[in-house]
Structures are given as structure tokens and as C-alpha cells.
Amino acid sequence: MGSGTSTFVIRWINFLTMLIAVAVICFGVWMNTHQDGCRKSLAFPVLGLGGLILLISLIGFMGALKNISILLWIYLVMLCLILVGILVFTVLAFIVTNNGSGHSKAGIRYKEYQLQDYSSWFLKELNNTRNWEQLKTCLVKSEDCNNLSKKYKTLKQYKMAKLTPIEAGCCRPPSECGYPAVNASYYDLSFHPVSSNNDCKLYKNSRAIRCYSCDSCK
């Protein structure tokens, strides 16, 4: 492949990524216009990501269009740095969450998660009151738990369902508590829990409480 063909490919690839970057930036601006604090908190990272993609794409596009070698070198270096960053992030994420793949329980098709399975650094950050309160507010607003009764019409459907980690950890008490399910969104808490797990005491049927403060949710 000749240099002319290479620059042509680089030029058009970066032109397409510039369009994607503009779309990402527009999405970030749209998120920032919402009153919802959860979406607003994600707006700046999205805008930053869009801006970074746009900058790199613009450098690559101009370097290929004008055949400016210094811009092409800058483009390649930035790409390498991003790839290294992604690799480092992936490795760190694997180390932090390696043991948190969930536990299978008899009689249920989904996995339950335990906070102590994760790294001490992750636990420290997650147990930071401010961090968790922000996340909890977003979970309550997401309506994932409140929609369970609509998603699973019968108790049989609910018991046979493969619940998501949020549904399994935040919307219901841990199975070890032994609370009978009345429906997908309501448990009979008049029964004394058969487990000493503190999450059993924290769970409430209230839409705003559920198990959002439970370790299983965190």
C-alpha cells in the first residue's frame, strides 16, 4: 500500500471519527441541559470524551490531508497513549473486580453479589458516604426496581427470571434472608429473617428505600 493510499485511508477514517465526536459532544450537551443530576454528572465526561476524539481526529485528518508529517506523528503518539491507557484501565478494572463475579445460589437463576469480594480500595471508595449517596440517588431515579412488577407479571415469572445485578442486589433482599416474595416488588417482612446478614434489616418495601443501602447493592 503506497503512502498516498495510506493517507487517504487515514483521512477518511478520521473524517468519520470527527462526525462521531461531534455526535458525542451533542449528546453531552443534551445531557447537560437536563435537570436530572444523574445525567448532568455524566455530561462532562461525555463532553471530554467527545472533545478528545475530535482533537485526535482533527490532527490525523489535517496531517493526512496536507501530508504534514509532524501532525501524523503527533496523531500516532496520541493513539498509542490512548491504547496504553485503555490497557492499563482494563487491567486495573480486572484486578479490582476480579473476585466480584457473583455467587450462584440454589433455587435461583441469577447470581448474588457480596461487597467483601471486591478490593479494599474499591470498598473504600464505594463506602465513601458522598459517593454512594450520589449513586443511590441515581438508582432510585432509574425506576429499575419499581418496574419489576410490570416486567414480571406473575410470581413464577419473577422467581424463574435471570435478574440483572441491580435487580438482584438493589431491588430485593438477599435470598438468605428468607423473606417470602408476594410479588416482584413486595416482600412479606413480617417473617423473622433466617440470616444475620445486616442487609435483611436494611431492606424495606418502600420505593425510595428497597435495598439501596445494602452491601449487596453496593
Buried (B, 14 or more C-beta within 10 A) or exposed (E): EEEEEEBBEBBEBBBEBBEEBBEBBEBBEEBBEEEEEBBEBBBEEBBEBBBBBBEBBBBBBBBBBEEBEEBBEBBBEBEEEEEEEEEEEEEEEEEBEEEBEBEEBEEBEBBBBBBEBBBEEBBEEBEEEEEBEBBBBBBBEEEBBBBBEEBBEEEEEBEEBEBEBEBBBBBBBBBBBBBEBEEBBEBEBEEEBEBEBEBBEBBBBEEEBBBBBBBBBB
